[in-house]
């Protein structure tokens, strides 16, 4: 069980597992400089050969990244912290908030996460957990809370605040928050992430193609501070919405370049509530299928099922009648069959 917000924070929680002779190696789960691995209450016998018995001892993964002691995070009777009803997490563990959200008790998860942050103001897991509670009812409380975060809060919490304003359809305020991050954290990966956010605001909310191109040039100049995937997505977004082909040639008549290859872009905004735009580029004309699936692989919506010309295209996904969570969208067309993930928070 865990969470993953690429380039912001990620966590893996493993309780009451049978590890045999091979204890977990947290280095295998490294994602970024904000990566959490919680390993507690390992089973003392193989559950497939006998009744699993939780061990009183616990092991904590060792890694150069930020790993919190499982002894302080789980419902170990020896720790003095009461276990949750299922016995897998304590009231002092971010895992409890994840479970509440999984049980669709978002309000309780929000309250828990706020309390957890007050007790652990420097723990990024609490802020990500609280951010995951965003929906149309909790959003005002979350924005107020993130606007009053303590000095010990991790710097990425400001980026989450900007994203909350985006979910709340306040791009101007989100841009101001991003500008504050850029000023406060120059020459850091966080600055580049804020610039990417502003670039997307220019593209999708302000329709300022030239502004987005200028930001992209600055982002590319700091390529070492971002990831190849982030940079590729940023370049593709500007190429699609700026009418520039991947070889940098703009069509002076139509403004829409024909790409060298077909591609599927990350949806925007993401996370979203409840609508988002999925954009893609076609190298050649042909029959196009764009479908959305839940995490179990069940199709929930067909967005495109038609012949389309070469060039840039987009489709809007409206999840108003669907539950919050992760969804997959798949583009099938001549020369491409690609899948990406998106997160709806209601």
N, C-alpha and C positions, 0 to 999 in steps of 0.2 A: 504494500500500500504506500502511496506517496503522491507527490505532485511534481510538476515540472513546468516552469516558466522559462523557456530558453533565454539565456544571457541575463536573467534576473536572479532566479533562485531555483533550486531543485532539491528534492529530498526523497530518501528511500527509508521506509520504516519496516523493519523485520522483527516481529515478535513471535515467540513460541514456534520457532522453526527448527528443523533437524538439519544440522550442518555436518554431521558425521565427523570425519577427521580433517575437514577442510573449513576452518572458520572463514567468515566473509572477509574479503579484501576490499576495503573502501576505495582503493585506487582504481578499481575496475568501474566504479560508479562516478568517477570524476566528470563534472560537466563544466563548472566555472569556478571562480573564486568564492562563490556563495553556494556551497554544496554540502548538504547535511546527510549523514548516514547514521541511523539509529538502529542498533542491534541489541536486543534484550531478551532475557528469559529463554535461552536456547533449550530445546528439548534434550533430555539426557538419554533418550533411546529412539530408535528408528520407529516412527509411527506405523510403518507398514509391516513391522514384524512384532509389534506389541503395543500396549497402551502407552501413549506418549505422556511422559511425566515432566512438567516444567521444572527446570533446575533452579535452585535458590540463588545460584551464582549467575552472573551475567558478564558478557564480554562487550567491550566497546571498540569499534573500529578505529584504527589509528591511521591518520592521514595528514598531509600538510594542509588540507582544507579545514574549514570550520566544522568540526564534528562535536556534538554535545553529548555529554555522558548519559548513557542510557539509565544509569542508576538514579539520576535526577529527573528522568523523563517518564518512567513507566511505573505500573502499579505493583512494585515489588513490596511484599509485606515488610521486609526488613528496612525499607526506605522510609516507612511511616507515612507514605502517600497513598491514599485509598485508590483502588483500581476502579476502572469504569465498570458498568454492569456486565460487559462481556469479558472483563478481565484483561484486556489487551492494551489499555492506555490509562494513564492517570489524569486527574484533573489539572495536572501541571504539565501536560504534554500537548503539543500542537496536533498530535494524532487524534485527540478528542474532538477538536474542531472539524477535522476531516470527516470523522464518523458522523457527526451531527449533520454536516452538509449532505453526506450520502443518504442519510435518513430523511432528507428534505426538511430538516428543522433549521432553516437558514437563520431565522431570528436568534435562536439559541446559539448557533455557531458564531454569529456576529458578536453577541454578548460575551461568549467565551473568549473569542480571539482578542477583543478589546481588553478583557481582564488579563489574558496571558501577556499581552504587550506591556501592560502596566507593571507586571511582575518581572518581565524580561525585555526591557526596552531596547536592547541591542540585538535581539534575536530576529534575523530576517524571516525565519519561518512563520513567526506570528503575523507579520505584515502581509506576507503572501497569502496566508490563511484568511486574514480579514478581507483582503482584496477579492478573494474568491467568493465572498459572501455578497457581492454587489448584485442587486436587482432593483427594480423600480421602487420598492418599499424601503430597502436598506441604504440606497445610494446617498440620500441626504446625510444620514448619520455617518457614513463612511467618509464622505468628503469633509465634514466637520472634524472628524477624528484625525484624518491625515493632515489637515491644516494645522493641527495643534500637536504634532508629533514631538517627542522630547529630543533634546540634543544628542542623546546616545543612539538615536535611531540610525540604522544603516542608510547610506546615501541613496540607495535604490528606492527607498520609500517615497522620495519625491517624484521619481519616475512613475511609480504606481499612482500617485495623486494626479499626475497629468493624464494618465490613462483613464482614471475615473471621470475626469472632466470630459474626455472624449466620449465615454459611454453615456454621459449626461448631455451630450450634444452641445457642449460648450467649447468649441475649438479655439476661440480667442483666448479664453482663460487657460486652456491647456497649453497653448503656445506660450503664454506668459510664464507658466510654471517651467516649461522646457527652457525658456530663455534664462531663467534663474539658475537652472542646473548647468547650462553652458557657461554662465559667468562664474559659478562657484567651483566647477570642476574642470578647468581647462586642461587640454591634452590628456584626457583620460577616456577609457571606453564609455563611461557614463555620458560624457559630453557628446560623443558620436551618436549614442542611442537617442539622446534628446534631439540632436540635429536630424536624425532619420525621422523621428516623430514629426518634427516641424516640416520636413520635406513632404511627408504624406499629407499633412494639413494643407500645405500649399496646393498639392495636386487635387485632393478630393474635396476639400471644404472651401478653399479660396479660388480654385481654378487658376492659380498663378503658376503657369508652366515655367516662366523665366526664373521666378524665385526658387522653384524646386530644382531647376537645373543648376543654379548657383550654389544651392546647398549641397547638391550631389557632388559638385566639383570639390567642395571643401571636405566632404566625407571621403571621397576617393584619395584626397591628399593625406588623409589620416587612416589609410587602409589597414595599417598595422594595429590600430586600436579597435578594429571590428572583426567580424568573422567573414569568411568567404560567402556564406549563405546570406548574411545580412546585406553585404555589399551587392551581391547578385540580385537580390530582391529589390533593392533600392534602384539599381540601374534599370531593371526590367520595368519597374513602375513608371519611371520617368520616360523610358522609351515608349511604353504603351500609351500613356496619356499625353506625352509631348509630341506624338506623331513623328518619332525618329526611329529609323530602322536600326538594327543592332550593329550595322557598320557605320552608324553616325550620320546617315544621309537623310535629310528631311525632304518629303515630297512637297514641292512648292504649290502644287495645284490642289491636292486633297488634304495635305497635312498628315496623312497616314502612311507610314513607311511599311513596306513588306519585309518581315523579319527573315533572317537567314535560317531560322528554325522555329518550329512551333513551341510554345511554352505556356505554362500555367502559373499565374502569380498568386502570392498569398492574398487572401481576402482582406478587405479593409472596410471598416475598422475591425480589429481583432484583439481582444474580445469584443463582442457586440451585443446589442440588446434593442430590438430583436432582429434588426435588418443589417445586412452587410452586402458589399459588392464583390463579386468574383470576376476577375479580369483574366483574359488569355489572348494569345497571339497565334494566328494560323499562318503557316508558310504557304500552304496551298488550299484551294477551295475544296470542300467536301462535306460529307455528312458529319455532324457534330452532336455528341451526347455529353451533357453536363448533368450529373446526378449527385444527390446528397444522400449519405448513409449515416446511420447511427453507429455506435462503437461495436455493436454486435453484427454489423454488416447488412442490416436491413435497410432497404431503400425507403427514404422518407419523402423524397421529392425529386421530380425531374425538372430541371430549370431550362434545358435546351435539348431539343430533339428535332433538328432541321438541317437543311443545306445552308452553308454559310460561305461567304467569300473569304479570300485570304486577307490578312490584316488584323487589326486589333478589335476585340469584342469584349463585352462585359454582360453580366447578368446579376440581378438582385435576388438575394435569398432572404425570405421573411420567415422567421421561426416563431411567429406569434402563437401558433397553436401547438408548439413543441415544448418539451421540458428543457431546462438548462443542462448544459453538458458539452462534451466534445462530439463534434460531427466531422465526417470525412466528405470531401467533395472530389469527384473523379471526372476528368476530362478525357474523352475518347474521340479522336479525330485522326485524319490521315497523318501519319508520322508521329503521333503522340498518344500515350495512354498513361496518364499521370494522376497521382492522388496527393492531396494535401489535407491538413487538419485545420479546424477552426473551433473556437470556443464561444458558446453562447451563454451569457450570464443574464438572468432575468430576475 
